[in-house]
């Protein structure tokens, strides 16, 4: 006679959690605009000159008188002088 083996109920163990990690790399561009303005400063120094010239003036005045009588030079000569 063959005997059936004894069977017991299964023993169920707690589920073992296994993790598989995958890593990906994502690049996020950050743009920081810059603008450079080159400013050239030019200073104009206005220098004023006052050149001075000089001149000399010599004035002479003349007056002519008509004498009513004979002059101091009564001899012969041009105009009686």
Long-range contacts (C-beta under 8 A, 24 or more apart in sequence): none
